Amino acid sequence: MKINSTKTFLPLLSNYIKYLNKIWLNNVLTNNGRYLHELEKKLKIFTGTNNLLVVNNGFSALSIALSSLKFSNEIITTPFTYIATSSALLWRNCKPIFVDIDNETFCINPDLIEAKITKNTKGILATHVFGNICNLEKINTISKKYKMPIIYDGAHVFGVNLKSGKNLYEYGDATILSFHATKVFSTVEGGAVIFRNRKLFEKSKSIRSYGHDGEYNFNAIGINAKLSELHASFGLAQLKIFKKSIASRKKVNDLYKKNLIELERSGKIFYQKISESITYNYSYFPVVFQSEKDLKLILKLLNEKNIYPKRYFYPSLNTLRIINSKEKCYVSERISKKILCLPIYTTLSDSYVNKISKIIIKNL
């Protein structure tokens, strides 16, 4: 059996088929159908927000947020994230200005942001890495000081909450979510954008559908970012089992930590420091090795056993030729070469966690 780094937690097929039967009867497959609206309603309740728009993927969510907030020119962002974050900026003809990451949290280092701000800087796009949140208060202070909007790439934070009781999505002008099949909550392909401002939210609804405002009016330059009824109903079926999924992922996380504790104590591996201010969603299990050589050895040995961890996020985006950045981000470059996300998903058995752990322990 092949063990990948992630695996979708599928809802009961019988539950999903109930939705499909109704879709077949209604013969409505897309164009803002019944189940899309139902999913948006339930996700608003789940996230405690009002201005949530479901779209067909996380990239569309980010593109709509960038368009609605009129991001342009130079944008402060992180090199330690998936390429979609920078790609969305480049599609908007923005220039990513990379700021290095914090050595412990792996999120953008807020203490380095101001030094990169120029008269051409028009916004901040920061990523909550592996479900670990950025330093919200420091970034918020910078945003207010320079009067520039913030978008948070929250592709990994669905199910993460602040222990203070404040709403995570109240920080920043917009937060985007991904509901891709690899995420803790999935619509197979899908995503969402949450706005703090009601007017921007209303505008974004037309951007999602080619700029339509009604059948014959157009009030924006838009894209086709609608989510189909097939995807929306999958999300509704999966949302019912979401809490069970997180509990199972925590069990996998805790077993890895228990098995690898001596390697951590000896400094042969270390982990991302998860903020104590959040309840975590266990979206990934990243391990940082002492060297890239160690990582490649472990990766090779695991692959030989049909186990396929993932090198998130490698390489550091500032080093990509296609982005053509001149900035050096030493922490991001160093971490990206040595970090490996071990398999973690709801149905991963204890025996496989133990097998993976033994291979790592034996060879470090």
VEXTOR-925355 format. One record per residue (C-alpha): residue number from 0; x, y, z; residue in one letter. Coordinates in steps of 0.05 Angstrom, whole numbers, padded with zeros to 5 digits. Each point is the difference from the previous one (the first is absolute). Layout:
<sites>
SITE,num,xx,yy,zz,residuo
SITE,NUM,X,Y,Z,a
...
</sites>
This chain:
<sites>
SITE,num,xx,yy,zz,residuo
SITE,0,00000,00000,00000,m
SITE,1,00026,00069,-00019,k
SITE,2,00003,00050,00058,i
SITE,3,-00002,00073,-00022,n
SITE,4,00011,00061,00043,s
SITE,5,-00075,00015,00000,t
SITE,6,-00064,-00037,-00016,k
SITE,7,-00070,00026,-00005,t
SITE,8,-00047,-00022,00055,f
SITE,9,-00059,-00022,-00041,l
SITE,10,-00071,00007,00026,p
SITE,11,-00045,-00061,-00001,l
SITE,12,-00017,-00014,-00072,l
SITE,13,-00073,-00012,00019,s
SITE,14,-00003,00071,00029,n
SITE,15,00030,00031,-00062,y
SITE,16,-00046,-00040,-00046,i
SITE,17,-00060,00031,00036,k
SITE,18,00023,00068,-00025,y
SITE,19,00015,-00027,-00070,l
SITE,20,-00070,-00029,-00006,n
SITE,21,-00030,00069,00014,k
SITE,22,00048,00033,-00048,i
SITE,23,-00022,-00049,-00055,w
SITE,24,-00073,00015,00015,l
SITE,25,00010,00076,00000,n
SITE,26,00047,-00003,-00060,n
SITE,27,00039,00060,00027,v
SITE,28,00074,-00012,-00002,l
SITE,29,00030,00070,00010,t
SITE,30,-00015,00075,-00005,n
SITE,31,-00010,00014,00074,n
SITE,32,-00044,-00059,00015,g
SITE,33,-00036,-00023,00062,r
SITE,34,00058,-00038,00031,y
SITE,35,00050,00055,-00012,l
SITE,36,-00044,00047,00040,h
SITE,37,-00010,-00052,00054,e
SITE,38,00075,-00012,00005,l
SITE,39,00013,00075,00005,e
SITE,40,-00052,00006,00055,k
SITE,41,00030,-00057,00041,k
SITE,42,00071,00025,-00010,l
SITE,43,-00020,00069,00024,k
SITE,44,-00026,-00032,00063,i
SITE,45,00062,-00044,00008,f
SITE,46,00048,00058,-00009,t
SITE,47,-00042,00051,00038,g
SITE,48,00001,00048,-00059,t
SITE,49,-00051,00033,-00046,n
SITE,50,00040,00020,-00061,n
SITE,51,00022,-00069,-00026,l
SITE,52,00000,-00017,-00073,l
SITE,53,00011,-00072,-00024,v
SITE,54,00038,-00007,-00066,v
SITE,55,00028,-00055,-00043,n
SITE,56,00071,-00001,00029,n
SITE,57,00048,00037,00045,g
SITE,58,00035,00035,-00058,f
SITE,59,-00066,00030,-00022,s
SITE,60,-00013,00022,00072,a
SITE,61,00066,00035,00002,l
SITE,62,-00009,00031,-00069,s
SITE,63,-00068,00028,00021,i
SITE,64,00028,00028,00065,a
SITE,65,00058,00034,-00037,l
SITE,66,-00048,00029,-00051,s
SITE,67,-00051,00024,00051,s
SITE,68,00054,00034,00042,l
SITE,69,00034,00028,-00063,k
SITE,70,00069,-00028,00016,f
SITE,71,00051,00028,-00048,s
SITE,72,00074,00017,-00007,n
SITE,73,00044,-00029,00056,e
SITE,74,-00031,-00048,00051,i
SITE,75,00036,-00024,00063,i
SITE,76,-00005,-00076,00004,t
SITE,77,00034,-00063,00024,t
SITE,78,00046,-00047,-00039,p
SITE,79,-00020,-00059,00043,f
SITE,80,-00067,-00021,-00029,t
SITE,81,-00029,-00035,-00059,y
SITE,82,00014,00032,-00067,i
SITE,83,-00073,00018,-00010,a
SITE,84,00008,00058,00049,t
SITE,85,00052,00034,-00043,s
SITE,86,-00032,-00023,-00065,s
SITE,87,-00064,00037,00018,a
SITE,88,00040,00063,00010,l
SITE,89,00036,-00007,-00067,l
SITE,90,-00066,-00013,-00035,w
SITE,91,-00022,00068,00028,r
SITE,92,00064,00031,-00027,n
SITE,93,00023,00011,00071,c
SITE,94,00072,-00008,00021,k
SITE,95,00012,-00047,00060,p
SITE,96,00048,00032,00050,i
SITE,97,00024,-00057,00044,f
SITE,98,00010,00007,00074,v
SITE,99,00035,-00057,00036,d
SITE,100,-00035,-00045,00050,i
SITE,101,00005,-00011,00074,d
SITE,102,00047,-00057,00018,n
SITE,103,-00051,-00032,00048,e
SITE,104,-00070,00014,-00027,t
SITE,105,00019,-00003,-00075,f
SITE,106,-00047,00058,-00012,c
SITE,107,00022,00068,-00027,i
SITE,108,00045,00036,00049,n
SITE,109,-00038,00065,00018,p
SITE,110,00063,00032,00026,d
SITE,111,00029,00001,-00070,l
SITE,112,-00061,00028,-00037,i
SITE,113,00010,00075,00010,e
SITE,114,00070,-00001,-00029,a
SITE,115,-00030,-00025,-00066,k
SITE,116,-00055,00052,-00005,i
SITE,117,00009,00054,-00054,t
SITE,118,-00044,00051,-00033,k
SITE,119,-00019,-00055,-00049,n
SITE,120,-00025,-00049,00053,t
SITE,121,-00075,-00008,-00005,k
SITE,122,-00016,-00058,00046,g
SITE,123,00020,-00061,00041,i
SITE,124,-00015,-00072,-00019,l
SITE,125,00020,-00046,00058,a
SITE,126,-00009,-00075,00007,t
SITE,127,-00023,-00038,00062,h
SITE,128,00050,-00057,-00010,v
SITE,129,-00023,-00072,00012,f
SITE,130,-00058,00028,00040,g
SITE,131,00045,00040,00046,n
SITE,132,-00021,00072,00002,i
SITE,133,00041,00062,-00015,c
SITE,134,00014,00052,00053,n
SITE,135,-00067,00034,-00010,l
SITE,136,00010,00058,00047,e
SITE,137,00067,00022,-00027,k
SITE,138,-00022,-00005,-00072,i
SITE,139,-00064,00038,00016,n
SITE,140,00041,00056,00032,t
SITE,141,00042,00006,-00063,i
SITE,142,-00062,00000,-00044,s
SITE,143,-00030,00058,00040,k
SITE,144,00064,00039,00002,k
SITE,145,00010,-00002,-00076,y
SITE,146,-00074,-00002,-00018,k
SITE,147,00007,-00063,-00043,m
SITE,148,-00047,-00059,-00005,p
SITE,149,00016,-00071,00023,i
SITE,150,-00020,-00066,-00032,i
SITE,151,00013,-00064,00038,y
SITE,152,00011,-00063,-00040,d
SITE,153,-00036,-00047,00048,g
SITE,154,-00001,-00061,-00045,a
SITE,155,00021,-00042,00060,h
SITE,156,-00039,00031,00057,v
SITE,157,-00071,-00028,-00007,f
SITE,158,-00020,-00023,00069,g
SITE,159,00053,00042,00036,v
SITE,160,-00027,00046,00054,n
SITE,161,00028,00053,00046,l
SITE,162,-00003,-00020,00074,k
SITE,163,-00015,00073,00017,s
SITE,164,-00069,-00007,-00030,g
SITE,165,00015,00051,-00054,k
SITE,166,-00014,-00020,-00071,n
SITE,167,00062,-00017,-00041,l
SITE,168,-00034,00027,-00062,y
SITE,169,-00009,00070,00030,e
SITE,170,00074,00011,-00011,y
SITE,171,00020,00026,-00068,g
SITE,172,-00046,00027,-00054,d
SITE,173,-00010,-00070,-00030,a
SITE,174,00019,-00072,00015,t
SITE,175,-00001,-00054,-00052,i
SITE,176,-00013,-00074,00013,l
SITE,177,00014,-00061,-00042,s
SITE,178,-00046,-00060,-00003,f
SITE,179,00044,-00042,-00045,h
SITE,180,-00001,-00076,00009,a
SITE,181,00065,00003,00040,t
SITE,182,-00028,00048,00053,k
SITE,183,-00032,-00016,00067,v
SITE,184,-00068,00020,-00029,f
SITE,185,-00013,-00013,-00073,s
SITE,186,-00050,00012,-00056,t
SITE,187,00049,-00040,-00045,v
SITE,188,00017,00066,-00035,e
SITE,189,-00022,00064,00032,g
SITE,190,00015,00058,00046,g
SITE,191,-00028,00062,00032,a
SITE,192,00016,00073,00013,v
SITE,193,-00022,00035,00063,i
SITE,194,-00003,00076,00000,f
SITE,195,-00003,00046,00060,r
SITE,196,-00035,00053,-00041,n
SITE,197,-00072,-00013,-00023,r
SITE,198,00006,00042,-00063,k
SITE,199,00060,-00039,-00024,l
SITE,200,-00037,-00064,00013,f
SITE,201,-00059,00023,-00042,e
SITE,202,00047,00021,-00056,k
SITE,203,00036,-00067,00002,s
SITE,204,-00065,-00038,-00014,k
SITE,205,-00003,00031,-00069,s
SITE,206,00075,-00010,-00012,i
SITE,207,-00012,-00075,00013,r
SITE,208,-00048,-00002,-00059,s
SITE,209,00031,00040,-00057,y
SITE,210,-00020,00066,00032,g
SITE,211,-00075,-00015,-00005,h
SITE,212,-00046,00044,00042,d
SITE,213,-00066,-00034,-00018,g
SITE,214,-00010,-00031,-00068,e
SITE,215,00017,00058,-00045,y
SITE,216,00039,00049,00042,n
SITE,217,00075,-00002,00013,f
SITE,218,00036,00039,00054,n
SITE,219,00070,-00030,00001,a
SITE,220,00052,-00036,-00042,i
SITE,221,-00011,-00071,00024,g
SITE,222,00020,-00072,-00008,i
SITE,223,-00037,-00066,00002,n
SITE,224,00013,-00023,00072,a
SITE,225,-00067,-00033,00015,k
SITE,226,-00001,-00066,00038,l
SITE,227,-00042,-00055,-00029,s
SITE,228,-00057,-00034,00037,e
SITE,229,00039,-00066,-00002,l
SITE,230,00058,00032,00038,h
SITE,231,-00044,00040,00048,a
SITE,232,-00039,-00062,00020,s
SITE,233,00065,-00038,00012,f
SITE,234,00020,00055,00047,g
SITE,235,-00067,-00003,00036,l
SITE,236,00008,-00075,00010,a
SITE,237,00072,00008,00025,q
SITE,238,-00016,00057,00047,l
SITE,239,-00042,-00048,00040,k
SITE,240,00061,-00042,00018,i
SITE,241,00051,00057,00006,f
SITE,242,00009,-00004,00076,k
SITE,243,00012,-00074,-00004,k
SITE,244,00053,00012,-00053,s
SITE,245,00038,00050,00043,i
SITE,246,-00001,-00047,00060,a
SITE,247,00030,-00056,-00042,s
SITE,248,00054,00046,-00028,r
SITE,249,00018,00022,00071,k
SITE,250,00010,-00073,00019,k
SITE,251,00048,-00010,-00058,v
SITE,252,00037,00064,00018,n
SITE,253,00007,-00020,00073,d
SITE,254,00026,-00070,-00017,l
SITE,255,00054,00029,-00046,y
SITE,256,00021,00048,00056,k
SITE,257,00003,-00057,00050,k
SITE,258,00041,-00045,-00046,n
SITE,259,00049,00054,-00021,l
SITE,260,00010,00034,00067,i
SITE,261,00072,-00023,00008,e
SITE,262,00019,00027,-00068,l
SITE,263,-00031,00066,00019,e
SITE,264,00037,00002,00067,r
SITE,265,00066,-00015,-00033,s
SITE,266,-00010,00055,-00052,g
SITE,267,00000,-00047,-00059,k
SITE,268,-00069,00026,-00020,i
SITE,269,-00042,00060,00021,f
SITE,270,-00072,00021,-00010,y
SITE,271,-00036,00063,-00019,q
SITE,272,-00020,00039,00062,k
SITE,273,-00076,00002,00001,i
SITE,274,-00030,00063,00031,s
SITE,275,-00026,-00011,00070,e
SITE,276,-00057,00048,-00017,s
SITE,277,-00036,-00049,-00046,i
SITE,278,-00036,-00066,-00001,t
SITE,279,00036,-00036,-00055,y
SITE,280,-00029,-00041,-00058,n
SITE,281,00059,-00049,-00011,y
SITE,282,-00001,00014,-00074,s
SITE,283,00072,-00022,-00011,y
SITE,284,00057,-00034,00038,f
SITE,285,00064,00037,-00022,p
SITE,286,00067,-00024,00025,v
SITE,287,00065,00040,-00008,v
SITE,288,00064,-00041,-00005,f
SITE,289,00070,00022,00017,q
SITE,290,00020,00000,-00074,s
SITE,291,-00028,-00010,-00069,e
SITE,292,00043,-00062,-00004,k
SITE,293,-00038,-00031,00058,d
SITE,294,-00066,00019,-00032,l
SITE,295,00018,-00032,-00067,k
SITE,296,00022,-00064,00035,l
SITE,297,-00065,-00006,00039,i
SITE,298,-00041,00017,-00062,l
SITE,299,00036,-00053,-00041,k
SITE,300,-00010,-00054,00054,l
SITE,301,-00073,00017,00009,l
SITE,302,-00012,00000,-00076,n
SITE,303,00030,-00069,-00003,e
SITE,304,-00055,-00022,00047,k
SITE,305,-00053,00032,-00044,n
SITE,306,-00007,00059,00049,i
SITE,307,00000,00069,-00031,y
SITE,308,00009,00061,00046,p
SITE,309,-00001,00069,-00032,k
SITE,310,00053,00055,-00002,r
SITE,311,-00045,00059,00019,y
SITE,312,00021,00055,-00016,f
SITE,313,00059,-00014,-00045,y
SITE,314,00034,00038,-00030,p
SITE,315,-00005,00067,00033,s
SITE,316,-00040,00044,-00049,l
SITE,317,00052,00056,-00001,n
SITE,318,00048,-00048,-00034,t
SITE,319,-00046,-00019,-00058,l
SITE,320,00024,00024,-00068,r
SITE,321,-00071,00012,-00025,i
SITE,322,-00012,00051,00056,i
SITE,323,00067,00034,-00011,n
SITE,324,00008,00028,00070,s
SITE,325,00066,00030,00022,k
SITE,326,-00015,-00006,00074,e
SITE,327,00036,-00047,00046,k
SITE,328,-00042,-00034,00054,c
SITE,329,00050,-00041,00039,y
SITE,330,-00047,-00032,00050,v
SITE,331,-00051,-00020,-00052,s
SITE,332,00054,-00028,-00046,e
SITE,333,00031,-00040,00057,r
SITE,334,-00066,-00027,00028,i
SITE,335,-00028,-00018,-00069,s
SITE,336,00060,-00045,-00014,k
SITE,337,-00008,-00039,00064,k
SITE,338,-00075,-00006,00012,i
SITE,339,-00042,-00061,-00015,l
SITE,340,-00074,-00009,00013,c
SITE,341,-00013,-00071,00024,l
SITE,342,-00065,-00035,-00018,p
SITE,343,-00058,00022,00043,i
SITE,344,-00073,-00014,-00014,y
SITE,345,-00062,-00027,00034,t
SITE,346,00006,-00073,-00020,t
SITE,347,00076,-00007,00009,l
SITE,348,00010,-00060,00046,s
SITE,349,00044,-00002,00062,d
SITE,350,00040,-00055,-00032,s
SITE,351,00020,00045,-00058,y
SITE,352,00016,00058,00046,v
SITE,353,00044,-00048,00040,n
SITE,354,00032,-00027,-00064,k
SITE,355,00017,00069,-00026,i
SITE,356,00026,00021,00068,s
SITE,357,00046,-00062,00005,k
SITE,358,00030,00014,-00068,i
SITE,359,00017,00071,00021,i
SITE,360,00027,-00020,00069,i
SITE,361,00043,-00056,-00028,k
SITE,362,00033,00043,-00053,n
SITE,363,00015,00066,00037,l
</sites>
